[in-house]
Amino acid sequence: MVNIRLGPPANSWAVSTNHVDLRRPVPPSRVVTLVARPQRITVDLARCALVVVDMQNDFCHPDGWLAAIGVDIAPARRPIAPLRRLLSWWRSGGSAVIWLNWGNRPDRANLPPGVLHVYDPDGSGGGIGDVVRPGGSPTLQAGSWSAAVVDELKPEPSDVYVDKYRMSGFFDTPLDSVLRNLAVTTIFFAGVNSDQCVLATLTDAACIGYDVVLLDDCAATTSPAYCHDATVYNVAQCFGFVSTSDALMGGA
């Protein structure tokens, strides 16, 4: 009798001593139609993942790196409230939540000068791996307080974590393997900064064949407002769709 499964629920084999069943399970559909730009969309949430980008202390906490260097982090905190509501609803249906955060090696051995320069433009220090305030932790270093998800969003044990090392979460990470192993075809994107890491990851996702949806109210940037507006325009125009968490939950 084939009664042991190997792999995640949506991409598993059933195995026994003398038999392997290569048929993948077909999860129950959870179909939602929601208002979006440029058109309404219908999705099966059983084949979706919510990828939350960089909602971590160094970007969104008053004691984090951005605040320490004088950046107004109020915009970066705006997605917290809608994401808290969405995450509770999203998890109740069993869909995947993936936290995609900067989480760099302590030795920064995989980071080229161009990446280091973004966070330390004049080479004087205070960038990736440096401590920018007394008693603080290394900026965006894996395993540190700086790289952790902000407390208000409370990740669950069933959530998936992927560390990234570039603006795009697909380069040099297991993100694509994780998504495909979860049988995901559509990705909903949230987080910060919408015009930087969110957009770079979303663009790569679209280019390798995923359907992509940006949740406007769950994404934000500390850049000027027109940068977010341009991101929303370009996602709807070129890469996929733009909607909101209210539209998603209201379409259930």
C-alpha positions in Angstrom: 0.0 0.0 0.0 1.3 3.5 -0.9 0.8 5.5 2.2 3.8 7.7 2.8 4.2 11.0 1.0 7.5 12.6 0.1 7.6 16.3 -0.6 5.4 19.3 0.1 1.6 18.6 -0.1 1.2 20.0 -3.7 4.3 18.4 -5.1 4.7 15.0 -3.4 5.1 11.3 -4.3 3.3 8.5 -2.5 5.7 5.7 -1.7 5.9 2.3 -0.2 8.4 -0.6 -0.2 7.6 -1.7 -3.7 5.6 1.1 -5.3 5.9 4.8 -6.1 3.0 6.8 -7.3 4.3 9.8 -9.3 0.9 11.5 -9.5 0.9 14.8 -7.7 -2.1 15.6 -5.5 -4.6 18.1 -6.8 -5.4 20.6 -4.0 -8.9 21.8 -3.6 -9.5 25.0 -5.5 -10.0 28.2 -3.7 -11.1 30.5 -6.5 -11.3 34.3 -6.1 -12.3 36.9 -8.6 -11.1 40.4 -7.8 -10.9 43.9 -9.2 -7.5 44.7 -10.6 -5.8 46.8 -13.1 -5.8 46.6 -16.1 -8.6 44.0 -15.9 -10.4 41.9 -13.3 -8.7 38.7 -12.6 -9.7 35.2 -11.3 -7.1 33.2 -9.4 -6.9 29.9 -7.6 -5.4 30.7 -4.2 -4.3 27.0 -3.9 -1.7 27.8 -6.6 -0.7 31.2 -5.2 1.9 32.5 -2.8 2.1 35.8 -0.9 5.7 37.1 -1.1 6.4 39.8 1.5 9.6 41.7 0.7 11.9 43.4 3.2 9.4 44.1 6.0 12.3 43.9 8.4 13.6 45.9 11.3 16.4 47.8 9.4 13.8 49.3 7.0 10.6 49.5 9.1 11.5 49.9 12.8 12.3 53.2 14.4 15.6 51.7 15.7 16.6 50.2 12.4 19.2 51.2 9.8 17.1 53.6 7.7 15.9 55.5 10.7 19.4 55.7 12.1 20.7 57.4 8.9 17.9 59.9 8.9 15.3 58.4 6.5 11.7 59.0 7.3 10.4 55.4 7.7 6.7 56.3 8.1 6.0 55.2 4.5 7.8 51.9 5.1 5.5 51.2 8.0 2.2 51.8 6.1 1.9 48.3 4.8 2.0 46.8 8.3 -1.7 47.3 9.1 -3.2 46.0 5.8 -0.7 43.1 5.8 -1.7 42.1 9.3 -5.3 41.9 8.2 -4.4 40.1 5.0 -2.1 37.5 6.6 -4.7 36.3 9.0 -7.2 35.8 6.1 -4.5 34.4 3.7 -3.2 31.7 6.2 -6.8 30.6 7.0 -7.0 29.2 3.5 -3.7 27.4 3.6 -1.9 29.5 1.0 1.9 30.0 1.2 3.5 33.0 2.9 7.1 33.7 1.9 9.2 36.3 3.8 11.8 37.5 1.4 14.4 39.6 3.3 17.9 40.9 3.0 20.0 38.4 5.1 23.6 38.8 4.2 26.6 36.6 5.1 28.7 38.1 8.0 31.8 38.1 5.7 29.8 39.7 2.8 31.9 37.4 0.5 29.1 37.1 -2.1 28.5 40.9 -2.4 30.1 42.8 -5.3 31.1 46.4 -4.9 28.0 47.6 -6.7 25.7 46.1 -4.0 27.9 47.4 -1.1 28.0 50.9 -2.7 24.2 51.2 -2.5 24.4 51.1 1.3 27.8 52.8 1.8 28.1 55.3 -1.1 31.2 57.0 0.0 33.0 54.1 1.6 33.0 55.6 5.1 31.1 52.7 6.7 27.6 52.3 8.0 26.4 49.9 5.3 25.8 46.2 5.0 27.3 44.3 8.0 28.2 47.5 9.9 26.7 48.6 13.2 25.2 52.0 12.7 24.1 52.8 16.3 25.4 51.9 19.7 24.2 48.6 20.9 22.7 47.8 17.5 23.2 44.7 15.3 25.0 44.4 11.9 23.0 46.0 9.1 20.9 43.4 7.2 23.0 40.5 8.4 21.3 37.1 8.4 20.2 36.0 11.9 20.4 39.5 13.4 17.7 41.7 14.8 18.3 44.0 11.9 17.2 41.4 9.3 14.3 40.1 11.3 10.6 40.7 10.3 9.1 43.5 12.3 7.2 42.2 15.4 3.9 43.5 14.3 3.7 41.0 11.4 4.4 37.9 13.5 5.5 35.2 11.1 4.1 31.8 11.8 6.1 28.5 11.9 4.5 27.4 8.6 5.8 30.4 6.8 8.8 30.1 4.5 11.9 32.3 4.8 14.2 33.2 1.9 17.3 35.3 2.3 18.3 37.5 -0.6 21.4 39.4 -1.5 20.4 41.7 -4.3 17.4 43.9 -5.2 15.9 40.9 -6.9 15.0 38.0 -4.7 15.5 35.5 -7.5 19.3 36.0 -8.1 21.5 33.5 -6.2 18.6 32.3 -3.9 16.3 29.3 -3.7 13.2 31.4 -4.2 12.3 29.9 -7.6 12.9 26.4 -6.4 10.7 27.0 -3.4 7.8 28.4 -5.4 7.9 25.6 -8.0 8.1 23.0 -5.3 5.0 24.5 -3.8 3.3 24.3 -7.2 2.8 28.1 -7.3 1.9 29.8 -10.5 0.6 33.2 -9.3 2.5 35.4 -6.9 1.0 38.3 -4.9 3.7 40.8 -3.9 3.8 43.1 -0.9 6.5 44.9 1.1 9.2 47.6 0.6 10.5 49.3 -1.2 7.9 49.0 -4.0 10.1 50.7 -6.6 13.3 48.8 -5.7 13.3 45.2 -4.3 9.6 44.6 -4.7 9.7 45.7 -8.4 13.0 43.9 -9.2 11.7 40.6 -7.8 8.3 41.0 -9.4 9.9 41.8 -12.8 12.0 38.7 -12.6 9.0 36.6 -11.6 7.1 37.8 -14.6 10.1 37.2 -16.9 10.4 33.5 -15.8 6.7 32.8 -16.3 4.9 33.5 -13.0 1.6 35.5 -13.0 2.2 38.5 -10.8 -0.1 40.8 -8.8 1.1 43.8 -6.8 -1.0 44.6 -3.8 -0.9 48.4 -3.9 -1.9 49.0 -0.3 0.5 46.4 1.1 3.5 47.9 -0.7 5.3 51.2 -0.2 8.5 53.1 -0.6 10.6 55.7 1.2 11.4 57.1 -2.2 9.4 60.1 -3.5 5.8 59.3 -4.1 6.1 59.4 -7.8 8.4 56.3 -7.7 5.6 54.2 -6.2 3.2 55.7 -8.7 5.5 54.8 -11.6 5.9 51.3 -10.2 2.1 50.8 -10.1 1.8 52.1 -13.6 4.5 49.8 -15.0 3.3 46.7 -13.3 -0.2 47.1 -14.7 1.2 48.2 -18.1 4.0 45.7 -18.6 4.3 42.9 -16.1 1.0 41.8 -14.6 -1.8 43.2 -12.4 -2.3 45.7 -9.6 -4.9 45.2 -6.9 -5.5 45.7 -3.1 -5.8 43.5 -0.1 -9.4 44.6 0.4 -10.2 43.6 -3.2 -8.6 40.2 -2.7 -10.3 39.4 0.6 -13.6 40.8 -0.7 -13.5 38.6 -3.7 -13.5 35.3 -1.7 
